[in-house]
Amino acid sequence: MSSILKQENIIMTQGSILKHIIRFALPLLIGNLLQQTYQLVDMVIVGRCIDDGGKSIAAVGLGTPLIFMMIGFFIGFSTGAGVFISNSYGARNMLQVKKGIKISLWLAACISVVVTIGSITACDWMLRTINTNDEIFEFASVYLKIYAVGFIPMLIYNMGTSVLQALGNSTSPFCYLAITCVMNIILDIVLIGVFNMGVAGAAIATVTAQVIAFLLIISKIKKLSIFKERYDEGSIQTFSGGRIVRNILMLSLPLALQQITVDLSNLILQGTINLLGTSVIAAYGIFGKIDGFVLLPINSFGVAMTTFTGQNFGAGAYERILRGKKIVLTMSVGITLLISTVLLIINKSVVLIFEDTPDIVYATVEMGRIMLPFYFLLAAVKVFTGIFNGVGKPLLGSAALIFSLCIARIGFNMVVFPMMQSSKAVCYSYIFSWIVCLTIVCLEYVLLVKKEIVRK
């Protein structure tokens, strides 16, 4: 059995919690930093190499919430599959882990085909639905349709990443991400800067990099020692294939619904932003890249909390979950506050890297000034929802997120935007929804989850 547990796979059910969390989260942080740096460079190249009054940078910025909307279901699905695998891994049921990986990847392949066809078909309709103005419609349509061609390798890669992370391996996905980010930047420079391919070049660069990432992750999974071991199926109790599919779906569907609902709310707010003109659209897109740096610890420690909780819950190490929560919450909130403070100080300097058009610079800086001090709320939310996911109660987090980040956020914006008629209303809507969400998940944790963990 020891041959199965490679050193790169972190077993979080024993040993120093802090050491395991840092060892697992650090590659995630660096990998996300690389990805965010690539996205920033991508926007800089588009903004500086294409002289069209900000239309191309607005189109690429507009594409981000639409892309998340297109793949939102799958992001939740892959998280749920990872929870099932981490629970089985924590329980040391390697045969069930093996079955879960195979089934997850096959489901990913099937879903990705449907997502790709649906996204390309519905692309123009979605752009019209969110009030995309005629100035940037064609740019955005071309970018999104080419980008959607890469959804199949992208989504299978995401599932592969969830699989490796569930086994405690965040290092391999980091390495593959680093390779593809560098390649993406090089292709951006060549296709946009040299061949003047515009937003089409940006999309082609991303698709090419995603194909390479897909090949690397599949190659890694095939080489896992768990697939080389032979098991006596009669001596190991596992779920049937159909039961595994049902369990994965039970964990995944609430998360998938949560993700697509939250993405829909972001898309609706993007529609509000689109009413304010090309400059504000461009500013919103630029700030979306800047705020990605604040989301680095938030997302990385959220994944770490899910994996840590999943493995320990599967192993029955419930007291470690409570101790792990305190450590992860302190680290995530602390680092988020530090990054937010730094970005507040250098806010305008960062914006000027993208664009120097006065209206765009002013609007972007104003968004940062309003929102950056409050991202620590979202950091805390992610830690609690990570616990809910890891103990197999994704409905708790999904209910809180759907109500606050969708219903409360949109409702607040519907009241405030008509009075303010500015991007400030959208910023305040985000902050309001984070406060509501943190209140709900704290109550759920204290009243429903913590008591159950303590009883066990």
N, C-alpha and C positions, 0 to 999 in steps of 0.2 A: 504493500500500500504506500510505503514511503516514496517509492519511485514516481508515484502519481503526483505528489505534492512538490512541484518544482519550487525553487527558492523565490522565483519572481511572483508566485502566487502567495499573497499574504493571508495567513490563517489568523483571523482577528479574535478567535475565541479564547486565547490564552496569551499571557505576556503583557508588556506595557501597552496600555491603551493609547497614551499620548504618542509613543513611538510608532505604533501601527497607523494611527490617523495621519501623522505627518508623512510617514513613508508612502501611504496610499494617496494622500491629497496633493503632495508636492508635484508629482508628475502631471496630475490633473490641472493644477494651477499653472504650471509652466506650459503645458500643452494648450490650455485655453488662452494663455497670454500670447502664445505664438499665433493661434488662430485669430485672435482679436487684432494683433499687430498686422497680420495679413489683410484683414478686412479694412483696417485703417489705411494701409498702403494702397489697397485696391481703390478706395475712395479718393485718395490723394492723386493717384495716377489718372483716374477718370476726371477728377476736377481740374487737374493741371494740364493734362495732355489734350483734352477735348474742349475747345473754345467755342461753346454754344450758349453762353449766358446762364449756365447752371442747369440746363435741361437734362443732360446725361446724368449728372450727379443726383438730381432730383429723382430721375427714373430708377437708378440703382437703389437709392434710399427707400423709395416707394416699394421696391420689390421685396425688401426684407420682411415686412409683416405679411405680405401675400405668400411668400415662400413658406414662412412658418405656419400659415393657415393651411397651405396645401399638404404639408407633411406633419401637421400637428397631431393627428390621430396616431401616426406611427411612432412618434416620439414617446407618447404615453404607453403605447403597446410594448416597445422595446424595454422601457423601464419595468413594466410588469413582468416580462419574461426574465429579466435580470433578477428580480426579487425571488421568483420561483427557483432559479438556479442557485442563488446565494443561500436560500434556506436549505436546499438539498445538500449543498457543499458543506454548510455548517454542521449538518447532521451526518456528514461523512458517507452519504449514500451516493457513491461515485457512478453506479450504473444509472441511477435516476438523473444525475447531472448529465451524463452522456446522452441519454434519451432527450432530455430537455433542450440541450444545445442543438441537436439535429432538428427537432421539431420547430424550434424557434427560428432557425435559419430558413427552413422551408416555408414557414408562414410568412417570414419577411419577404422572401422572393415573390410569393403570390400577391401579397398586399402592395408591394412596390410597383408591380405591373399595373394594377388598378389605379393607384395614385398617379402614376405617370400619364396614362391615357386620359384620366379625368382632368388633370391639371392643364394639359395642353388644350383640351377641348374647351374648358371653361375659362381659360385665361382672360380673353377679351371681355367676356361677360362680367367677370369679377372686377376688372379695371373700371368698367362703366358703372358698376354698382357702388364703388367707393368714390365717385365723383372725380375721376381722373380727368384733368383738363386736356384739351386737344394739343397743347404745346408739347406735352411729354408722353402722350398716349402711345405713339408709335415706338418711341424709345423703350418704354416700359414693356410693351407687348413683345418686342424682339428679345429683350433681355430675359424675360420670364419664360418664354417658350423654349429658348435654347437651354436655359438653366434646368427646366423640367425634364429635358432629355436625360440628364444625369441623375434623376431621382432613383433609378433602379440600383446602380452601384452605391449611391450615397446612403440609401436606406438599409441596404444589406450591410454596409460598413458600420452604420450606427448600431445595428443589432449585434454585429461581431464585437464592437466596443463594449456594449452592455454585457455580453457573455464573459469577456475577459475581465471586466471590472467586477462582475459577480464572483469570480474566482479569486479576487484580490489582486489582479494584475492590472495596474494602471500605467505601467512603464511601457509596454509594447504599443498600446494605442498612442501614447505620447510620441514615441519615436516615429511612428507612421505619420502622425499629424505634422511633425516637424518636417519630414521629407516632402509631404504634399504642399505645405505652406510655402516652402522655399520654391518649389516648382511652380506653384500658382503665381507667385510674385514675378518670377522670371518670364513666364508666359504672358502675364499682364503687360510687362514692359515691351516685350516683342510684338504682341498682337495689337496693343493700343498705341504705344509710343512709336514703334517702327512702321507697322503696316496700317496704322490709322483705321482699325476695325471698329472703333467706338465701343458702345455697350455690348455689341455682339462679341467682340474680342474678350471682354471681361467675363462674359458667360461661358464662352468656349474654354477659357483658361481654367475656370472652376470645374467644369465638367471633366476635362482631361485629368485634373488632379484627383477628382473623386474616383475615377476609374482606377488610378494607380493605388489609392488608399484601399479600395475594395479588394484588389488583387493581393495586397500585402496582408490584410487582416484575414482573408480566407486561407492564405498560405500558412499563417500562424496557427489558426484554429485546427487545420488539418494535421499539424505537427504536434498538437497537444498529446502528452503521454497518456492521457485518459482514453484516447482512441486507439492506443496500441495495446492496452491491457485487455485481457480476456476475462470475462466474468461468468460465473455460474449463476445463470438467471434463476435457477430453482432455489438457490440458497440465499438470495438477496431479495427482500421485499420491496417492490417498486410499484408505482402506478402504471396502469396500462397507457398506451399511446393516446387513446381517447380521453382518459382521465387527465393526463398531462395537458392536453390541449384545453380541456375545460378549466383546469386550475390556472393555466396561464391567462386564459380569457377572463376569468373571474378577477384576477389581479390587474389585468391590463385594461379592461374596458372602462372602469371608473377613471383611471389615469388618462386614457385616450380621450374620453369625453371631457375631462377637466382641461386637457391641453388644447383641444380644438375649440372649446368654449372660450377659454382665455384668449386664444389667438383671434377668435371672432371679435371679442371685445376690443382688442388692439386694432383690428381692421376697421371696426366702426369708428374708433377715434381717429384713425388715419383718414377716414372719409371726412371727418370734421376738419382736420388739418388741411385737406385738399381744397376746402372752400376758401382758404386764406391766401392762395396764390403760390406761384412757383418758388419764391424766396423762402417762405415759411416751410414749404414742403422740403426744400433742400436743407434748411436748418434742422428740421425734425430728423431727416435722414442722417445728417452729420452727428447730431447728438446721440442718435441710436448707436453709432459706432463708438462714441466716447463713453457712453454709459456701459458699454460692453466690458470696459476695464473694471468698473465697479462690480459688475456681475461675476467677475472671475472667482473671488472667494465664495460668493453666494452659491453659485452652481457647483463648484468643486467640493465644498464641504457638505452641500446637500447630498451629492452622490456618495460621498464618504460615509455620511450618517446612514443612508439607506443600506449600503453594503455592510457596514459594521453591525447595524441592527439585525439585518437579515441573517448573517452568519451566526450571531450570538443567539438569536431567537430560535434558529434551527437547532443549535446545540444545547438549548435550555439554560444558557448563561444570562439570566434575566437581570441580575444585579449589575452586570457589566454595561448593560444598555443604559441604565440610569446614570452611571458614572461617565459613560461616553458622551451622553447628552450634554453634561455640564462642560466638558472639555471642548467639544465641537462648537457649542453655542458661543463660548468665550472667544475662541479663535476666529470664528466666522464673523461675528459682530465687530470684534476689535480690528481685524484686518480691513473689513469693509469701511469702517469709520476712518481709518488711516488713508486709504485710497481716495475716499470721497473728499477728505480735507485737502490732500495734495492737488486733486483735480480742480477744486474750488479756487485754489491759489493761482494755478496756471491755466485756468479755463480759457481765457481769450487767446493766449499764446498757442494752445492746442488747436483751437478753431481756425486760426490763421494759417495753419499748415494745410488745411483743406481748401479754404476759399478766403479771398480778401474783399469780396463784394460787401459793402457796409451793411445793407439790410440783412443779409444772410448771417453775417458775423454777430450783429446785435441780437437777432432772434435766437441764435444758438446759445450765446452766452447767457441770455435771460433764462432759457430753459434749464441750463446747468445750475444757475444761482438758486432757482426755486427747488429743484428736485434732488440735487446731490446730498444735501444734509439728511435726507430721510431714507436712504437705501438700506441702512442698518435694520430697519423694520422688516424688509423683505428677507434679509439674511436670517433673522430669527424664524420667520415663517418657514423657510426652506429646511431648517434643522428639524422643526417639529413634523413637517410633512414627510421628511425622510424617515423619521421614527415610525409614523403611521404606515408608510409603505413597507418598511422592513418587517413589521409584526403582522403583515397581512391584512391591514385595515385601511386600504387606500380610499375607501368611501369617505372616511372622515376628512382627509385632506381635500379630496375632490369636492365635497359639499361646501367646505369653507372657501375654497378658491373660486368655485363657480359662482357662489353667492356674492363674494366680495369683489373679486377681480373682473366679474362680468356684470352682474345685475346692479350692484351698488355703484360700480365705476361708471357704467353707462347712464344710470339714473342720475347720478350726481352731475355728470357732464350735460345731460339734457336740461337740467335746471340752471346750471351756472353759465354755460356757453352763450345762450341767447342774451344774457345780461352783459357779458364781458366781450364777446366777439373777438377773442384773441387766443393764442396758443397757451396763455396762462391757465385758462379754464381746463384744458386737457392735462396740464401738469398737476393742477390741484386735484383733478379726478384720480390720478394715479396715487397721490399721497393719501387721499381719503380712503381709497380701497385697501392700501397696505395697512392702515390703522385698523380698519374693520377686520381684515383677515387675521392679523396677529391676535386680536382680541378673541376671535372665535377659536383659533387653533390652540391657544393657551388654555381656554376653558375645556376644550375637548381632551387635551393632554391630561389635565389635572383630574377631571371628572370621569373619564372613560379609560384612558390608556394607562396612566401611571398606577392607578389602583389595581388594575388587572395584573400588571407586571409585578407589583409588590406582593400580591396574593400568591403568585406562582413561585 
